Amino acid sequence: MSTFQKIGVIGGGAWGTALALTAARAGREVVLWARDANTVSEIRSRNQNSRYLPGITFDKEIEATNHLEDLEAADALLLVTPAQTTRAILRDLADIGPFKVPLLLCAKGIERTTGELLSEVVGDELPEAKVGALSGPSFADDVAKGLPTAVTIATEDTQTGQDLCKALAAPAFRPYASTDVIGTQIGGALKNVLAIACGAVAGRKLGASAQAALTARGFAELTRLGTTLGARPETLTGLSGLGDLVLTCSSAQSRNFSFGVKLGEGVMAADLIQRGGKLAEGAYSARIAVELARRQAIDLPICTTVARMIDDALAIDEAIASLMSRPLKAEA
Protein backbone atom coordinates (compact mmCIF):
# COMPACT_ATOMS: atom_id res chain seq x y z
CA MET A 1 0.00 0.00 0.00
CA SER A 2 1.20 3.54 -0.78
CA THR A 3 2.55 5.71 2.02
CA PHE A 4 0.19 8.35 0.67
CA GLN A 5 -3.13 6.56 0.30
CA LYS A 6 -5.49 9.52 0.71
CA ILE A 7 -4.82 12.49 -1.57
CA GLY A 8 -6.44 15.89 -1.12
CA VAL A 9 -6.65 18.11 -4.19
CA ILE A 10 -7.36 21.82 -3.70
CA GLY A 11 -8.82 23.43 -6.79
CA GLY A 12 -11.72 22.33 -8.98
CA GLY A 13 -10.54 23.79 -12.27
CA ALA A 14 -9.30 21.78 -15.25
CA TRP A 15 -5.85 20.97 -13.87
CA GLY A 16 -7.04 20.20 -10.35
CA THR A 17 -9.76 17.89 -11.64
CA ALA A 18 -7.35 16.16 -14.02
CA LEU A 19 -4.84 15.54 -11.23
CA ALA A 20 -7.59 14.26 -8.94
CA LEU A 21 -8.66 11.85 -11.65
CA THR A 22 -5.06 10.73 -12.16
CA ALA A 23 -4.64 10.05 -8.43
CA ALA A 24 -7.83 8.00 -8.49
CA ARG A 25 -6.54 6.01 -11.47
CA ALA A 26 -3.39 5.36 -9.44
CA GLY A 27 -5.57 3.64 -6.84
CA ARG A 28 -5.62 6.44 -4.31
CA GLU A 29 -8.59 7.68 -2.32
CA VAL A 30 -9.17 11.23 -3.54
CA VAL A 31 -10.95 14.22 -2.05
CA LEU A 32 -11.25 17.21 -4.41
CA TRP A 33 -12.08 20.63 -2.98
CA ALA A 34 -13.73 23.16 -5.27
CA ARG A 35 -15.05 26.58 -4.33
CA ASP A 36 -17.95 26.42 -6.77
CA ALA A 37 -20.93 24.46 -5.42
CA ASN A 38 -22.19 23.65 -8.93
CA THR A 39 -18.85 22.03 -9.78
CA VAL A 40 -19.02 19.90 -6.63
CA SER A 41 -22.61 18.90 -7.39
CA GLU A 42 -21.86 17.88 -10.97
CA ILE A 43 -18.83 15.79 -10.00
CA ARG A 44 -20.92 14.01 -7.39
CA SER A 45 -23.96 13.40 -9.56
CA ARG A 46 -22.54 12.96 -13.07
CA ASN A 47 -18.80 12.24 -12.72
CA GLN A 48 -18.12 15.30 -14.86
CA ASN A 49 -16.77 18.84 -14.63
CA SER A 50 -18.27 20.22 -17.82
CA ARG A 51 -17.28 23.81 -17.08
CA TYR A 52 -13.56 23.05 -17.20
CA LEU A 53 -13.32 19.63 -18.89
CA PRO A 54 -16.22 19.54 -21.34
CA GLY A 55 -17.03 16.20 -22.92
CA ILE A 56 -15.08 14.10 -20.41
CA THR A 57 -16.80 11.61 -18.10
CA PHE A 58 -14.57 10.33 -15.31
CA ASP A 59 -13.66 6.66 -15.33
CA LYS A 60 -12.95 6.72 -11.58
CA GLU A 61 -14.87 8.01 -8.57
CA ILE A 62 -13.76 11.27 -6.98
CA GLU A 63 -15.13 12.59 -3.71
CA ALA A 64 -15.91 16.30 -4.19
CA THR A 65 -16.45 18.85 -1.46
CA ASN A 66 -16.54 22.60 -0.89
CA HIS A 67 -15.40 22.29 2.72
CA LEU A 68 -11.66 22.53 3.27
CA GLU A 69 -12.12 20.72 6.59
CA ASP A 70 -12.75 17.53 4.60
CA LEU A 71 -9.05 17.53 3.63
CA GLU A 72 -7.75 17.24 7.20
CA ALA A 73 -7.30 13.47 6.96
CA ALA A 74 -5.33 13.60 3.69
CA ASP A 75 -1.85 12.04 3.61
CA ALA A 76 -0.73 14.57 0.99
CA LEU A 77 -2.16 17.73 -0.56
CA LEU A 78 -2.00 18.99 -4.14
CA LEU A 79 -2.53 22.76 -4.30
CA VAL A 80 -3.92 23.56 -7.74
CA THR A 81 -5.47 27.00 -7.29
CA PRO A 82 -4.08 29.94 -9.36
CA ALA A 83 -0.65 31.17 -8.30
CA GLN A 84 -1.82 34.62 -7.27
CA THR A 85 -4.39 33.15 -4.85
CA THR A 86 -1.89 30.82 -3.13
CA ARG A 87 -1.38 32.95 -0.03
CA ALA A 88 -5.11 33.38 0.57
CA ILE A 89 -5.88 29.66 0.31
CA LEU A 90 -2.94 28.80 2.57
CA ARG A 91 -4.32 31.14 5.21
CA ASP A 92 -7.64 29.36 4.97
CA LEU A 93 -5.85 26.04 5.48
CA ALA A 94 -3.90 27.43 8.44
CA ASP A 95 -7.19 28.38 10.12
CA ILE A 96 -8.23 24.72 10.01
CA GLY A 97 -5.12 23.16 11.50
CA PRO A 98 -1.35 22.72 11.31
CA PHE A 99 -1.08 20.70 8.10
CA LYS A 100 2.21 18.79 8.36
CA VAL A 101 1.75 16.54 5.33
CA PRO A 102 3.51 17.04 1.98
CA LEU A 103 1.98 19.89 -0.01
CA LEU A 104 2.69 19.83 -3.74
CA LEU A 105 2.40 23.14 -5.57
CA CYS A 106 0.80 22.46 -8.95
CA ALA A 107 0.20 26.04 -10.15
CA LYS A 108 2.95 27.86 -12.04
CA GLY A 109 3.85 31.43 -11.21
CA ILE A 110 5.57 33.94 -8.95
CA GLU A 111 3.63 35.97 -6.40
CA ARG A 112 3.33 39.37 -8.02
CA THR A 113 3.05 41.45 -4.86
CA THR A 114 6.19 40.06 -3.18
CA GLY A 115 8.30 38.40 -5.87
CA GLU A 116 8.31 35.19 -3.82
CA LEU A 117 8.28 31.73 -5.31
CA LEU A 118 5.19 29.83 -4.22
CA SER A 119 7.30 27.58 -1.98
CA GLU A 120 8.39 30.69 -0.11
CA VAL A 121 4.75 31.70 0.29
CA VAL A 122 4.07 28.28 1.82
CA GLY A 123 6.98 28.88 4.21
CA ASP A 124 5.36 32.14 5.27
CA GLU A 125 1.85 30.84 5.79
CA LEU A 126 2.03 27.08 6.46
CA PRO A 127 5.59 26.51 7.73
CA GLU A 128 4.95 23.00 9.04
CA ALA A 129 3.96 21.66 5.63
CA LYS A 130 6.55 19.72 3.62
CA VAL A 131 6.53 21.78 0.45
CA GLY A 132 7.15 20.39 -3.02
CA ALA A 133 6.24 21.12 -6.63
CA LEU A 134 4.65 19.18 -9.48
CA SER A 135 5.36 20.53 -12.95
CA GLY A 136 6.03 19.45 -16.50
CA PRO A 137 4.70 19.42 -20.07
CA SER A 138 1.07 18.61 -19.44
CA PHE A 139 -2.29 19.89 -20.59
CA ALA A 140 -5.26 19.17 -18.34
CA ASP A 141 -7.38 17.77 -21.18
CA ASP A 142 -4.66 15.30 -22.15
CA VAL A 143 -4.22 14.11 -18.58
CA ALA A 144 -7.96 13.82 -17.98
CA LYS A 145 -8.33 11.76 -21.18
CA GLY A 146 -5.62 9.41 -20.02
CA LEU A 147 -3.10 10.36 -22.72
CA PRO A 148 0.59 9.66 -21.92
CA THR A 149 2.15 12.39 -19.79
CA ALA A 150 5.36 12.77 -17.78
CA VAL A 151 6.01 15.34 -15.04
CA THR A 152 8.53 16.22 -12.36
CA ILE A 153 7.70 15.94 -8.66
CA ALA A 154 10.26 17.89 -6.64
CA THR A 155 10.58 17.64 -2.86
CA GLU A 156 13.48 18.52 -0.58
CA ASP A 157 13.44 15.03 0.92
CA THR A 158 14.36 12.26 -1.53
CA GLN A 159 12.21 9.56 0.06
CA THR A 160 9.14 11.77 0.17
CA GLY A 161 9.50 12.53 -3.51
CA GLN A 162 9.89 8.89 -4.44
CA ASP A 163 6.87 7.93 -2.34
CA LEU A 164 4.74 10.64 -3.96
CA CYS A 165 5.80 9.47 -7.41
CA LYS A 166 4.69 5.94 -6.52
CA ALA A 167 1.41 7.24 -5.12
CA LEU A 168 0.52 9.28 -8.21
CA ALA A 169 1.92 7.07 -10.97
CA ALA A 170 -0.92 5.85 -13.19
CA PRO A 171 -0.92 3.82 -16.42
CA ALA A 172 -0.51 6.96 -18.56
CA PHE A 173 0.95 9.34 -15.97
CA ARG A 174 4.67 9.00 -15.19
CA PRO A 175 6.21 11.23 -12.50
CA TYR A 176 9.98 11.64 -12.10
CA ALA A 177 11.40 12.51 -8.67
CA SER A 178 13.67 15.48 -8.04
CA THR A 179 14.96 17.43 -5.05
CA ASP A 180 15.22 20.72 -6.95
CA VAL A 181 12.11 22.54 -5.74
CA ILE A 182 13.40 25.95 -6.84
CA GLY A 183 14.32 24.88 -10.36
CA THR A 184 11.04 23.08 -10.88
CA GLN A 185 9.14 26.24 -10.00
CA ILE A 186 11.31 28.60 -12.06
CA GLY A 187 10.77 26.57 -15.22
CA GLY A 188 7.02 26.56 -14.76
CA ALA A 189 6.80 30.29 -14.04
CA LEU A 190 9.10 31.58 -16.79
CA LYS A 191 7.74 29.38 -19.56
CA ASN A 192 4.34 31.07 -19.13
CA VAL A 193 5.88 34.46 -19.88
CA LEU A 194 7.84 33.13 -22.84
CA ALA A 195 4.75 31.39 -24.22
CA ILE A 196 3.04 34.77 -24.46
CA ALA A 197 5.94 36.01 -26.58
CA CYS A 198 5.76 32.97 -28.88
CA GLY A 199 2.00 33.37 -29.17
CA ALA A 200 2.46 36.99 -30.19
CA VAL A 201 4.86 35.92 -32.95
CA ALA A 202 2.31 33.36 -34.16
CA GLY A 203 -0.52 35.89 -33.97
CA ARG A 204 1.51 38.36 -36.05
CA LYS A 205 2.21 35.53 -38.55
CA LEU A 206 5.97 36.01 -38.41
CA GLY A 207 6.68 32.38 -39.25
CA ALA A 208 7.92 29.17 -37.67
CA SER A 209 11.56 30.26 -37.86
CA ALA A 210 10.90 33.28 -35.66
CA GLN A 211 8.89 31.18 -33.23
CA ALA A 212 11.69 28.61 -32.93
CA ALA A 213 14.31 31.31 -32.44
CA LEU A 214 12.22 32.96 -29.75
CA THR A 215 11.76 29.65 -27.94
CA ALA A 216 15.50 28.98 -27.97
CA ARG A 217 16.45 32.47 -26.81
CA GLY A 218 13.69 32.32 -24.24
CA PHE A 219 15.21 29.14 -22.85
CA ALA A 220 18.51 31.02 -22.52
CA GLU A 221 16.69 33.62 -20.37
CA LEU A 222 15.02 30.92 -18.30
CA THR A 223 18.39 29.26 -17.70
CA ARG A 224 20.09 32.56 -16.86
CA LEU A 225 17.59 33.50 -14.17
CA GLY A 226 17.04 29.96 -12.90
CA THR A 227 20.68 29.12 -12.26
CA THR A 228 21.23 32.48 -10.56
CA LEU A 229 18.34 31.76 -8.19
CA GLY A 230 19.70 28.30 -7.37
CA ALA A 231 18.12 25.98 -9.95
CA ARG A 232 20.14 23.03 -11.19
CA PRO A 233 20.96 23.02 -14.92
CA GLU A 234 19.66 19.45 -15.33
CA THR A 235 16.28 20.54 -13.93
CA LEU A 236 16.02 23.38 -16.42
CA THR A 237 16.80 21.06 -19.33
CA GLY A 238 14.32 18.48 -18.02
CA LEU A 239 10.57 18.05 -18.04
CA SER A 240 9.69 21.04 -15.84
CA GLY A 241 11.98 23.39 -17.78
CA LEU A 242 12.70 22.78 -21.44
CA GLY A 243 9.98 20.16 -21.77
CA ASP A 244 7.25 22.44 -20.50
CA LEU A 245 8.63 25.39 -22.46
CA VAL A 246 8.52 23.54 -25.79
CA LEU A 247 4.93 22.40 -25.19
CA THR A 248 3.60 25.75 -24.02
CA CYS A 249 5.37 27.80 -26.69
CA SER A 250 3.91 25.78 -29.56
CA SER A 251 0.28 24.99 -28.82
CA ALA A 252 -2.98 26.92 -28.84
CA GLN A 253 -4.09 24.66 -25.95
CA SER A 254 -1.89 26.86 -23.76
CA ARG A 255 -3.73 29.78 -22.19
CA ASN A 256 -0.55 31.84 -22.28
CA PHE A 257 0.19 31.08 -25.93
CA SER A 258 -3.42 31.93 -26.85
CA PHE A 259 -3.15 35.18 -24.86
CA GLY A 260 -0.03 36.03 -26.86
CA VAL A 261 -1.74 35.22 -30.17
CA LYS A 262 -4.34 37.88 -29.39
CA LEU A 263 -1.58 40.39 -28.61
CA GLY A 264 0.02 39.53 -31.95
CA GLU A 265 -3.30 40.15 -33.67
CA GLY A 266 -3.32 43.66 -32.25
CA VAL A 267 -5.56 43.31 -29.20
CA MET A 268 -4.27 45.25 -26.21
CA ALA A 269 -3.43 43.34 -23.04
CA ALA A 270 -5.70 45.52 -20.89
CA ASP A 271 -8.66 44.59 -23.09
CA LEU A 272 -7.86 40.88 -22.83
CA ILE A 273 -7.56 41.02 -19.05
CA GLN A 274 -10.84 42.95 -18.72
CA ARG A 275 -12.68 40.31 -20.76
CA GLY A 276 -11.97 37.72 -18.07
CA GLY A 277 -12.06 34.09 -19.06
CA LYS A 278 -9.27 31.62 -18.47
CA LEU A 279 -6.27 32.95 -16.60
CA ALA A 280 -3.00 33.57 -18.46
CA GLU A 281 -0.62 33.34 -15.51
CA GLY A 282 2.30 34.70 -17.54
CA ALA A 283 0.53 38.05 -17.70
CA TYR A 284 0.96 38.32 -13.93
CA SER A 285 4.44 36.82 -13.72
CA ALA A 286 6.15 38.87 -16.45
CA ARG A 287 6.82 42.09 -14.54
CA ILE A 288 7.94 40.39 -11.35
CA ALA A 289 10.25 38.07 -13.31
CA VAL A 290 11.88 41.15 -14.82
CA GLU A 291 12.18 42.70 -11.36
CA LEU A 292 13.82 39.56 -9.98
CA ALA A 293 16.27 39.66 -12.87
CA ARG A 294 17.02 43.34 -12.24
CA ARG A 295 17.87 42.58 -8.62
CA GLN A 296 20.33 39.95 -9.84
CA ALA A 297 21.73 42.19 -12.61
CA ILE A 298 20.47 39.77 -15.29
CA ASP A 299 19.18 40.80 -18.71
CA LEU A 300 15.88 39.23 -19.81
CA PRO A 301 14.98 41.05 -23.05
CA ILE A 302 12.12 38.78 -24.10
CA CYS A 303 10.49 38.78 -20.66
CA THR A 304 11.00 42.54 -20.48
CA THR A 305 9.28 43.00 -23.82
CA VAL A 306 6.32 40.86 -22.72
CA ALA A 307 6.05 42.90 -19.52
CA ARG A 308 6.00 46.11 -21.55
CA MET A 309 3.29 44.73 -23.84
CA ILE A 310 1.14 43.87 -20.83
CA ASP A 311 1.79 46.83 -18.53
CA ASP A 312 2.75 49.61 -20.94
CA ALA A 313 0.59 48.78 -23.98
CA LEU A 314 3.63 48.23 -26.20
CA ALA A 315 2.35 47.30 -29.68
CA ILE A 316 3.47 44.04 -31.30
CA ASP A 317 5.43 45.69 -34.14
CA GLU A 318 7.30 47.89 -31.70
CA ALA A 319 8.00 44.87 -29.53
CA ILE A 320 9.49 42.90 -32.43
CA ALA A 321 11.51 45.91 -33.57
CA SER A 322 12.98 46.41 -30.09
CA LEU A 323 14.12 42.79 -29.91
CA MET A 324 15.53 42.65 -33.44
CA SER A 325 17.46 45.92 -33.05
CA ARG A 326 19.34 44.85 -29.92
CA PRO A 327 23.16 44.97 -30.19
CA LEU A 328 24.76 41.93 -31.79
CA LYS A 329 26.48 39.53 -29.38
CA ALA A 330 27.86 36.04 -29.05
CA GLU A 331 25.21 33.36 -28.53
CA ALA A 332 26.75 31.97 -25.32
KAGI-V624688 format. One record per residue. N is the residue number from 1. SS is DSSP state (A for helix, B for strand, O for the rest). D_FIRST is the distance of its C-alpha to the first C-alpha in whole Angstrom. Layout:
N/SS/D_FIRST
N/SS/D_FIRST
This chain:
1/O/0
2/O/4
3/O/7
4/O/8
5/O/7
6/B/11
7/B/13
8/B/17
9/B/20
10/B/23
11/O/26
12/O/27
13/O/29
14/A/28
15/A/26
16/A/24
17/A/23
18/A/23
19/A/20
20/A/18
21/A/19
22/A/17
23/A/14
24/A/14
25/A/15
26/O/11
27/O/10
28/O/10
29/B/12
30/B/15
31/B/18
32/B/21
33/B/24
34/O/27
35/O/31
36/O/33
37/A/33
38/A/34
39/A/31
40/A/28
41/A/30
42/A/30
43/A/27
44/A/26
45/A/29
46/A/29
47/O/26
48/B/28
49/O/29
50/O/33
51/O/34
52/O/32
53/O/30
54/O/33
55/O/33
56/O/29
57/B/27
58/O/24
59/O/22
60/O/19
61/O/19
62/O/19
63/B/20
64/B/23
65/B/25
66/O/28
67/O/27
68/A/26
69/A/25
70/A/22
71/A/20
72/O/20
73/O/17
74/O/15
75/O/13
76/B/15
77/B/18
78/B/20
79/B/23
80/O/25
81/O/28
82/O/32
83/A/32
84/A/35
85/A/34
86/A/31
87/A/33
88/A/34
89/A/30
90/A/29
91/A/32
92/A/31
93/A/27
94/A/29
95/A/31
96/A/28
97/O/26
98/O/25
99/O/22
100/O/21
101/O/17
102/B/18
103/B/20
104/B/20
105/B/24
106/O/24
107/O/28
108/O/30
109/O/34
110/B/36
111/O/37
112/O/40
113/O/42
114/O/41
115/O/40
116/O/36
117/B/33
118/A/31
119/A/29
120/A/32
121/A/32
122/A/29
123/A/30
124/A/33
125/A/31
126/O/28
127/O/28
128/O/25
129/O/23
130/B/21
131/B/23
132/B/22
133/B/23
134/B/22
135/B/25
136/O/26
137/O/28
138/O/27
139/O/29
140/A/27
141/A/29
142/A/27
143/A/24
144/A/24
145/O/26
146/O/23
147/O/25
148/O/24
149/B/23
150/B/23
151/B/22
152/B/22
153/B/20
154/B/22
155/B/21
156/O/23
157/O/20
158/A/19
159/A/16
160/A/15
161/A/16
162/A/14
163/A/11
164/A/12
165/A/13
166/A/10
167/A/9
168/A/12
169/O/13
170/B/14
171/O/17
172/O/20
173/B/19
174/B/18
175/B/18
176/B/20
177/B/19
178/B/22
179/O/24
180/O/27
181/A/26
182/A/30
183/A/31
184/A/28
185/A/30
186/A/33
187/A/32
188/A/31
189/A/34
190/A/37
191/A/36
192/A/37
193/A/40
194/A/41
195/A/40
196/A/43
197/A/45
198/A/44
199/A/44
200/A/48
201/A/49
202/A/48
203/A/49
204/O/53
205/O/52
206/O/53
207/O/51
208/A/48
209/A/50
210/A/50
211/A/46
212/A/45
213/A/47
214/A/46
215/A/42
216/A/43
217/A/45
218/A/43
219/A/40
220/A/43
221/A/43
222/A/39
223/A/39
224/A/42
225/A/40
226/A/37
227/A/38
228/A/40
229/O/38
230/O/35
231/O/33
232/O/33
233/A/35
234/A/32
235/A/30
236/A/33
237/O/33
238/O/30
239/A/28
240/A/28
241/A/32
242/A/34
243/A/31
244/A/31
245/A/35
246/A/36
247/A/34
248/A/35
249/O/39
250/O/39
251/O/38
252/O/40
253/O/36
254/O/36
255/A/37
256/A/39
257/A/40
258/A/42
259/A/43
260/A/45
261/A/46
262/A/48
263/A/50
264/A/51
265/O/53
266/O/54
267/O/53
268/O/52
269/A/49
270/A/50
271/A/51
272/A/47
273/A/46
274/A/48
275/A/47
276/O/44
277/O/41
278/O/38
279/O/37
280/O/38
281/O/37
282/A/39
283/A/42
284/A/41
285/A/40
286/A/43
287/A/45
288/A/43
289/A/42
290/A/45
291/A/46
292/A/43
293/A/45
294/A/48
295/A/47
296/O/46
297/O/49
298/O/47
299/O/49
300/O/47
301/A/49
302/A/47
303/A/45
304/A/48
305/A/50
306/A/47
307/A/48
308/A/51
309/A/51
310/A/49
311/A/50
312/O/54
313/O/54
314/O/55
315/O/56
316/A/54
317/A/57
318/A/58
319/A/54
320/A/55
321/A/58
322/A/57
323/A/54
324/A/56
325/O/59
326/O/57
327/O/59
328/O/58
329/O/56
330/O/54
331/O/51
332/O/49
